[in-house]
């Protein structure tokens, strides 16, 4: 699995951890929670690595959260190199020791206020499988 897949699954996975599954699904509930914790740990690690890369290319954090490398040619070159290195990091493979968790509509039956967008479902493909 690639780091980018884990990054994109973090937000919808957090939504799933809030679900109250039937007690007969308690093993799945625990596994979902453990998976979400591991996703958070990996995302935190990646953020630290991204900060190191930004510092390496002398990026300056702005008040609005953006990063500036300067407006001259050197700044543009450093920004491009920084983005390329971050993208290479995000596209690296990571060992993921979980099988997909299958959730049936029966399991989600009491979660009337729960919904996921098609994009969120797509991001969860490597983690959760929704069954009819």
N, C-alpha and C positions, 0 to 999 in steps of 0.2 A: 504494500500500500504506500502511496506517496503522502508526504507531509501535507501537501495542499488539500488532499481529500479529508484529512483529519481536521485541518483548520476550518474548512467549510462546513463540516458536520458539527462543530462545537455548539453553535446557537440552537439548531433544531434538536440536538441531543439533550441540551439543557431543558427544553420544553418537555421532552419525553420523560425526563426524570421527575417531573412534577405530576405525572399521571398516577392515579391510584388504581392499580391493576387488582383484579380479584385475588384473594389469598391463594388460590390454586396456582397462581402465576408468581409466587413469591421468589422462586429461584431466578426467574427472568427479571423480576424487579431488582434483585440484588445485582445481577449481572449487568443490567443497564446502568445502575448507579456506579459500579466499579469501572465500567467502560467510560462513562462520563468523566470520572476522576482521572483516568489515564489520558483521556483526550485533553483535559485541562492542563495536566502536567506537560504533555508534549507541546501544546500551544504556548505555555509559559516559557518553556525551553527555547522554542523558535523565536519568540519575541526577544529574548535575551540575545540570541545569535544575530537577529536582525539589527539590534542596537549596536552590537559590536561591528557589524559590517558598515553601518552608517557612520560610526565613529572612524573606522578605518579610512573611509573616503571623505572625512572631514565635513560631514553633513551637520548642519546646525538646526536644532529643533526650534520651531517658531511657536508663538503663543497660541495659534490656532491648531497646533498639533502637526502641521505639515513640516517638511524638512527642506531646507534650502542648501544648495551647494554653490550658490553664486550665479550671476547672470552672464559671466564671461565664458569663453570657449572651454577653459579648464573646468569650470563649474559644471557645465553641460556634460563634458566628458566623464567627470567623476560621478555625476548623477546617473548617467547611462551605465557605467561600470558597476555602480552600487546596485542598481535595479537588476542588472543581469546576474549578479552574484546572489541576490536575494531570491530571484526566480529559480536559479539553479538549486539553491538550498531547498526551496519549497517543492521542487520536483524530484528530490531525492527519495529513494525508497526507505521505508522504515519497517521494522519488524512489528507486526500486529498479531498478537496471539489470541485473538478472539474469533469465534465463529459468528456468523450473522445470527441475530436473535429474531425469531419469528413471532409476530404479534398478530392475532386474529381480530377480526371485527368484533367477535364475541368478547374478547379481552378488553376491547376499547368501548364496549357498549355503554358503559356508564359515564364515559368521558364526553358528555354532550357538548361541552364548551371547548373541546380540544380540536384543533385543526392545524394542518400543515399545508403550505403552498406547494405547488408542483416543484418549484425550485428546491425547497427544503427536503421534500421526499427524494429528489434526485441526489442531494448531498448525503442522504442517509443510506443510499443503496448498499454500500459496503459494510453497514453496521446493523441495520434493521430491515427486515422483510415484512411487509404488510400483506396479510392473507385475507381473502374474502371469507 
